[in-house]
Each structure stands twice: as C-alpha cells, then as structure tokens.
C-alpha cells in the first residue's frame, strides 16, 4: 500500500477510536438523562432540543459538510431515542 495512503488510513483509524470513546460517553449520558426524565415523569422525546443541537453544530461546521452532519445527527437521534426509550406524544 502507498505510504501516504497508509498514513491517512492510520489517522482515520485513530479518529474512529476517539469517536467511539465519545459515542460511548454520549450514550451513557443519554441513559442518565432518560432515567432522570422518567423519574421526574418528564417527556423523553424533545424535538426542539434536537433541532437546536443540529442548528448549533451546523453553525460551527463548514457548509460543504452540512448535509452529512444533518444525516449523521438524524441517525444519532434515532439511536438516542432507543437508548432513552423515548415516546412520541
């Protein structure tokens, strides 16, 4: 394999490892948030928060990646709902 390509793949692998660590951390936070909301009889599903999160992130991201970030966070929110056991009203 080309050395330059190998180095880029190595950086990509390192990035994936860091993302995994952050995703696990995020999922654990979601479990805690879901449990707290349930204990307070609060609605789990919060579409306003989801929209605000994506909006905040898109303001920080290069425009060329907006569609990808929007798609990635749609999937993250879908999985988040499963973790929190969200119910739509």
Z-matrix of the N, CA and C atoms (Angstrom, degrees):
N
C 1 1.452
C 2 1.530 1 108.83
N 3 1.286 2 115.00 1 144.82
C 4 1.456 3 122.40 2 177.54
C 5 1.525 4 109.66 3 -57.76
N 6 1.319 5 117.55 4 135.16
C 7 1.469 6 122.59 5 -176.31
C 8 1.526 7 112.04 6 -61.27
N 9 1.318 8 116.83 7 -43.36
C 10 1.465 9 120.20 8 -179.91
C 11 1.535 10 110.56 9 -63.39
N 12 1.318 11 116.37 10 -41.72
C 13 1.451 12 120.91 11 178.60
C 14 1.529 13 110.80 12 -66.04
N 15 1.318 14 117.07 13 -41.97
C 16 1.460 15 121.41 14 178.28
C 17 1.522 16 110.47 15 -59.47
N 18 1.327 17 117.09 16 -42.90
C 19 1.459 18 121.14 17 179.20
C 20 1.524 19 111.55 18 -63.87
N 21 1.325 20 116.31 19 -39.96
C 22 1.463 21 119.57 20 178.10
C 23 1.528 22 111.10 21 -65.99
N 24 1.327 23 116.72 22 -41.22
C 25 1.465 24 119.86 23 176.99
C 26 1.532 25 111.16 24 -63.88
N 27 1.302 26 116.34 25 -36.41
C 28 1.464 27 120.47 26 177.83
C 29 1.529 28 110.36 27 -64.07
N 30 1.325 29 116.62 28 -42.80
C 31 1.466 30 120.70 29 176.69
C 32 1.529 31 110.42 30 -63.62
N 33 1.328 32 116.28 31 -39.28
C 34 1.461 33 120.35 32 177.97
C 35 1.525 34 111.16 33 -63.98
N 36 1.319 35 116.74 34 -42.74
C 37 1.472 36 120.99 35 176.93
C 38 1.526 37 111.06 36 -61.47
N 39 1.315 38 117.06 37 -43.52
C 40 1.470 39 120.93 38 178.01
C 41 1.532 40 110.65 39 -61.75
N 42 1.320 41 116.49 40 -41.09
C 43 1.459 42 121.15 41 178.03
C 44 1.527 43 110.69 42 -63.72
N 45 1.332 44 117.05 43 -42.81
C 46 1.465 45 120.74 44 177.81
C 47 1.525 46 111.25 45 -61.25
N 48 1.323 47 116.93 46 -38.93
C 49 1.465 48 120.44 47 177.59
C 50 1.529 49 110.81 48 -62.26
N 51 1.324 50 116.78 49 -42.16
C 52 1.465 51 120.97 50 178.96
C 53 1.526 52 110.94 51 -67.27
N 54 1.334 53 116.13 52 -41.01
C 55 1.467 54 119.87 53 177.45
C 56 1.523 55 111.32 54 -61.13
N 57 1.318 56 116.32 55 -42.82
C 58 1.462 57 119.92 56 179.11
C 59 1.521 58 110.51 57 -58.41
N 60 1.314 59 116.71 58 -46.27
C 61 1.462 60 120.80 59 179.05
C 62 1.532 61 110.52 60 -58.41
N 63 1.326 62 116.83 61 -43.08
C 64 1.464 63 120.93 62 179.92
C 65 1.530 64 111.44 63 -69.88
N 66 1.335 65 117.36 64 -37.95
C 67 1.464 66 119.89 65 178.08
C 68 1.520 67 111.05 66 -63.94
N 69 1.313 68 117.51 67 -42.61
C 70 1.469 69 120.88 68 178.25
C 71 1.529 70 109.71 69 -62.88
N 72 1.313 71 116.91 70 -42.14
C 73 1.466 72 121.03 71 177.07
C 74 1.530 73 110.16 72 -60.67
N 75 1.343 74 116.12 73 -45.40
C 76 1.468 75 121.05 74 179.88
C 77 1.529 76 111.02 75 -62.59
N 78 1.323 77 116.97 76 -42.64
C 79 1.464 78 120.62 77 179.90
C 80 1.527 79 111.37 78 -63.90
N 81 1.312 80 117.37 79 -38.82
C 82 1.463 81 120.41 80 176.47
C 83 1.530 82 111.48 81 -65.74
N 84 1.327 83 117.28 82 -38.54
C 85 1.463 84 120.25 83 174.93
C 86 1.526 85 110.44 84 -61.72
N 87 1.329 86 116.24 85 -41.47
C 88 1.465 87 120.30 86 179.38
C 89 1.525 88 111.82 87 -62.29
N 90 1.321 89 116.32 88 -39.96
C 91 1.464 90 119.33 89 176.75
C 92 1.525 91 110.15 90 -59.98
N 93 1.326 92 116.30 91 -44.54
C 94 1.465 93 120.75 92 179.88
C 95 1.527 94 111.39 93 -64.78
N 96 1.321 95 116.48 94 -43.37
C 97 1.466 96 121.03 95 179.35
C 98 1.523 97 110.03 96 -63.51
N 99 1.325 98 116.51 97 -45.04
C 100 1.457 99 120.46 98 178.70
C 101 1.515 100 112.22 99 -60.37
N 102 1.317 101 117.07 100 -43.91
C 103 1.467 102 121.06 101 179.47
C 104 1.527 103 110.94 102 -63.96
N 105 1.333 104 116.60 103 -41.97
C 106 1.456 105 120.28 104 179.56
C 107 1.527 106 111.03 105 -65.04
N 108 1.331 107 116.65 106 -44.61
C 109 1.464 108 120.15 107 178.66
C 110 1.528 109 110.77 108 -61.71
N 111 1.313 110 116.96 109 -42.04
C 112 1.467 111 120.07 110 179.19
C 113 1.527 112 110.34 111 -63.58
N 114 1.328 113 117.19 112 -41.79
C 115 1.469 114 120.17 113 -179.03
C 116 1.522 115 111.56 114 -65.39
N 117 1.328 116 117.10 115 -24.63
C 118 1.462 117 121.81 116 179.40
C 119 1.527 118 111.40 117 -100.95
N 120 1.351 119 115.26 118 9.93
C 121 1.470 120 122.02 119 -179.67
C 122 1.527 121 111.59 120 53.96
N 123 1.328 122 115.54 121 42.54
C 124 1.460 123 121.52 122 179.41
C 125 1.519 124 109.81 123 -99.42
N 126 1.326 125 115.23 124 154.42
C 127 1.459 126 121.30 125 175.58
C 128 1.527 127 108.58 126 -65.82
N 129 1.325 128 115.93 127 133.52
C 130 1.459 129 120.55 128 -179.88
C 131 1.528 130 110.18 129 -78.96
N 132 1.307 131 115.95 130 -47.96
C 133 1.468 132 121.40 131 -175.65
C 134 1.523 133 110.21 132 -72.92
N 135 1.345 134 116.26 133 126.76
C 136 1.450 135 121.05 134 -177.83
C 137 1.530 136 109.36 135 -136.88
N 138 1.334 137 116.06 136 82.59
C 139 1.470 138 118.94 137 -177.07
C 140 1.528 139 113.39 138 -62.65
N 141 1.322 140 117.66 139 -28.48
C 142 1.470 141 119.87 140 178.20
C 143 1.528 142 110.66 141 -64.24
N 144 1.320 143 115.98 142 -40.58
C 145 1.477 144 119.86 143 178.29
C 146 1.517 145 110.14 144 -65.90
N 147 1.327 146 117.24 145 -40.68
C 148 1.464 147 120.38 146 178.72
C 149 1.523 148 110.44 147 -60.78
N 150 1.332 149 116.68 148 -46.55
C 151 1.473 150 120.18 149 179.70
C 152 1.528 151 111.03 150 -63.02
N 153 1.331 152 116.67 151 -42.00
C 154 1.467 153 120.30 152 -179.86
C 155 1.528 154 111.04 153 -64.91
N 156 1.328 155 116.51 154 -37.65
C 157 1.469 156 120.22 155 179.09
C 158 1.524 157 110.52 156 -63.74
N 159 1.326 158 116.73 157 -48.93
C 160 1.470 159 120.06 158 -179.48
C 161 1.524 160 110.13 159 -63.26
N 162 1.310 161 117.04 160 -42.52
C 163 1.462 162 120.56 161 179.43
C 164 1.529 163 110.93 162 -59.96
N 165 1.326 164 116.16 163 -44.60
C 166 1.479 165 120.79 164 179.32
C 167 1.524 166 110.81 165 -61.85
N 168 1.323 167 116.44 166 -43.21
C 169 1.460 168 120.07 167 -178.00
C 170 1.528 169 111.99 168 -69.65
N 171 1.322 170 116.36 169 -39.08
C 172 1.466 171 119.20 170 -179.87
C 173 1.527 172 111.79 171 -64.54
N 174 1.320 173 116.73 172 -30.14
C 175 1.465 174 119.71 173 177.21
C 176 1.526 175 111.45 174 -65.60
N 177 1.328 176 116.75 175 -25.29
C 178 1.466 177 121.66 176 -178.36
C 179 1.524 178 113.11 177 -92.67
N 180 1.323 179 116.69 178 -17.43
C 181 1.463 180 121.30 179 -171.62
C 182 1.524 181 111.76 180 -96.18
N 183 1.331 182 116.34 181 149.36
C 184 1.465 183 119.05 182 173.14
C 185 1.534 184 109.76 183 -60.10
N 186 1.318 185 115.71 184 139.94
C 187 1.464 186 120.93 185 -175.80
C 188 1.530 187 112.87 186 -57.09
N 189 1.310 188 117.57 187 -32.08
C 190 1.463 189 120.43 188 -178.81
C 191 1.530 190 112.56 189 -62.96
N 192 1.343 191 117.70 190 -17.43
C 193 1.461 192 121.42 191 -178.74
C 194 1.538 193 113.09 192 -105.74
N 195 1.314 194 118.49 193 3.10
C 196 1.458 195 121.23 194 -175.87
C 197 1.527 196 112.78 195 -57.31
N 198 1.316 197 117.88 196 -47.20
C 199 1.473 198 120.26 197 -178.66
C 200 1.527 199 110.55 198 -62.16
N 201 1.324 200 116.93 199 -41.22
C 202 1.468 201 120.49 200 179.67
C 203 1.526 202 110.74 201 -65.68
N 204 1.313 203 117.39 202 -43.42
C 205 1.465 204 121.11 203 -179.73
C 206 1.520 205 110.29 204 -65.03
N 207 1.316 206 116.58 205 -41.49
C 208 1.454 207 120.86 206 177.45
C 209 1.535 208 110.54 207 -59.73
N 210 1.318 209 116.98 208 -44.45
C 211 1.472 210 121.44 209 179.64
C 212 1.524 211 111.55 210 -67.05
N 213 1.320 212 116.79 211 -42.15
C 214 1.468 213 120.69 212 -179.98
C 215 1.529 214 110.00 213 -63.05
N 216 1.327 215 117.00 214 -44.83
C 217 1.466 216 118.92 215 -178.54
C 218 1.523 217 112.50 216 -71.74
N 219 1.320 218 118.11 217 -27.87
C 220 1.468 219 119.52 218 173.57
C 221 1.526 220 109.30 219 -60.68
N 222 1.323 221 116.82 220 -42.37
C 223 1.471 222 120.78 221 178.48
C 224 1.527 223 110.74 222 -70.37
N 225 1.318 224 117.37 223 -40.33
C 226 1.466 225 120.31 224 177.59
C 227 1.529 226 110.11 225 -59.57
N 228 1.331 227 117.64 226 -43.79
C 229 1.461 228 120.42 227 179.79
C 230 1.525 229 111.48 228 -67.03
N 231 1.321 230 116.45 229 -35.17
C 232 1.466 231 119.86 230 176.90
C 233 1.528 232 110.38 231 -61.93
N 234 1.327 233 116.03 232 -47.18
C 235 1.463 234 121.18 233 178.72
C 236 1.529 235 109.97 234 -67.09
N 237 1.315 236 117.00 235 -38.56
C 238 1.463 237 121.33 236 179.00
C 239 1.521 238 110.86 237 -58.17
N 240 1.318 239 116.06 238 -41.28
C 241 1.455 240 120.39 239 178.80
C 242 1.515 241 111.87 240 -61.46
N 243 1.312 242 115.94 241 -38.34
C 244 1.462 243 120.28 242 177.59
C 245 1.525 244 110.07 243 -65.15
N 246 1.317 245 116.41 244 -42.31
C 247 1.468 246 120.74 245 -179.30
C 248 1.532 247 110.27 246 -65.23
N 249 1.322 248 116.68 247 -40.90
C 250 1.467 249 120.81 248 -177.65
C 251 1.522 250 111.86 249 -85.92
N 252 1.326 251 116.55 250 -7.22
C 253 1.457 252 120.21 251 -177.74
C 254 1.528 253 110.07 252 61.31
N 255 1.328 254 114.72 253 48.10
C 256 1.460 255 121.03 254 -173.42
C 257 1.520 256 111.46 255 -69.89
N 258 1.315 257 113.70 256 148.97
C 259 1.463 258 121.21 257 176.09
C 260 1.511 259 107.10 258 -125.62
N 261 1.322 260 116.61 259 130.97
C 262 1.454 261 120.86 260 174.87
C 263 1.514 262 108.09 261 -89.21
N 264 1.327 263 116.15 262 135.87
C 265 1.471 264 120.26 263 177.24
C 266 1.490 265 109.79 264 -103.30
